[in-house]
Amino acid sequence: MAEIPGWLTEGQARMLWDAVQRLPAGATVVEIGSHQGRSTIVLGHAARTVGATVVAIDAFVDGRLFGGASTRDLFEANIAAAGLEDVVELVVGYSTRLRPHWTRPFELLYVDGKHDYWTYVDDLRWSTHLPEGGEILVHDCFSSIGVTAGTLDKVLLGSRYRYLDRSRSLARFTVRRPDLTDRLRVAAQLPWFVGNVFLKVLLRLRLRTVAGWFGHHGPYDPF
Ligand SMILES: C[S@@+](CC[C@H](N)C(=O)[O-])C[C@H]1O[C@@H](n2cnc3c(N)ncnc32)[C@H](O)[C@@H]1O
């Protein structure tokens, strides 16, 4: 994973790995947003150890950030180099277009696709295919404004998802009715979110040195 560009930290990779380790043999993981395969390779190697498989969904969106068709080539080369072609199945398309027609059940959902409120909330609806107690991992939670708004709406105020924990911006939810304590634990993440928005404003204003005073180093938004 370390050789593949992307936004997943080592601690977050560990969290993905551990989530797959809790799955039974024959299980399926669905990943929305694979990019060059940094997270897919972690999921894929973990899946192999338990006898699971990974469905990687990506539209390979054009543009400077995600790179379009050439990113697909890199993804396929990275999966092949990792020896994971028999574990990882690539499905090319927009998650929001695929979801209404999807019928295959799966046991773990990893959401790291488009980060606006509407797409993220739609991506959460893939969890209708999860069993009760199934886990959902969400990247850029409490760092992206769209993902955080969706989390406040559907997790803090909703009745279907329970917040478990997080590694920086990688949050873990389960499909279970939340109680008041679960909701309060979501609210307790908001100061961290406010700090991240503050850092993003500094980065947009090109004040990287000032962001460094607050412990944020490098050009990327906090993740
Ligand atoms: C943040 S990157 C994923 C990073 C990846 N998980 C990793 O660890 O490197 C987001 C990816 O989602 C894809 N994407 C954006 N919107 C999408 C959508 N609606 N459906 C499917 N993929 C989408 C982009 O093409 C991009 O590759």
The ligand as a MOL file (V3000), in Angstrom:
LIG
                    3D

  0  0  0     0  0            999 V3000
M  V30 BEGIN CTAB
M  V30 COUNTS 27 29 0 0 0
M  V30 BEGIN ATOM
M  V30 1 C -10.7290 9.6140 -2.5470 0
M  V30 2 S -10.6230 8.6030 -3.9670 0 CHG=1
M  V30 3 C -10.5850 6.9640 -3.3010 0
M  V30 4 C -9.2940 6.6560 -2.6410 0
M  V30 5 C -9.0330 5.1980 -2.3700 0
M  V30 6 N -10.0320 4.6210 -1.4920 0
M  V30 7 C -7.6300 5.0500 -1.7870 0
M  V30 8 O -7.4670 4.5450 -0.6800 0
M  V30 9 O -6.6780 5.4610 -2.4510 0 CHG=-1
M  V30 10 C -12.2290 8.7130 -4.6180 0
M  V30 11 C -12.4920 7.8500 -5.8360 0
M  V30 12 O -13.9000 7.8110 -6.0090 0
M  V30 13 C -14.1910 7.8470 -7.3910 0
M  V30 14 N -15.5450 8.3860 -7.4960 0
M  V30 15 C -15.9430 9.6710 -7.3510 0
M  V30 16 N -17.2780 9.7420 -7.4490 0
M  V30 17 C -17.7180 8.4680 -7.6330 0
M  V30 18 C -19.0040 7.8860 -7.7830 0
M  V30 19 N -20.1060 8.6170 -7.7310 0
M  V30 20 N -19.0800 6.5440 -7.9650 0
M  V30 21 C -17.9640 5.7920 -7.9950 0
M  V30 22 N -16.7230 6.2850 -7.8540 0
M  V30 23 C -16.6090 7.6090 -7.6660 0
M  V30 24 C -13.1040 8.6930 -8.0220 0
M  V30 25 O -12.9150 8.3210 -9.3870 0
M  V30 26 C -11.8970 8.3530 -7.1310 0
M  V30 27 O -11.1030 7.3610 -7.7270 0
M  V30 END ATOM
M  V30 BEGIN BOND
M  V30 1 1 1 2
M  V30 2 1 2 3
M  V30 3 1 2 10
M  V30 4 1 3 4
M  V30 5 1 4 5
M  V30 6 1 5 6
M  V30 7 1 5 7
M  V30 8 2 7 8
M  V30 9 1 7 9
M  V30 10 1 10 11
M  V30 11 1 11 12
M  V30 12 1 11 26
M  V30 13 1 12 13
M  V30 14 1 13 14
M  V30 15 1 13 24
M  V30 16 1 14 15
M  V30 17 1 14 23
M  V30 18 2 15 16
M  V30 19 1 16 17
M  V30 20 1 17 18
M  V30 21 2 17 23
M  V30 22 1 18 19
M  V30 23 2 18 20
M  V30 24 1 20 21
M  V30 25 2 21 22
M  V30 26 1 22 23
M  V30 27 1 24 25
M  V30 28 1 24 26
M  V30 29 1 26 27
M  V30 END BOND
M  V30 END CTAB
M  END
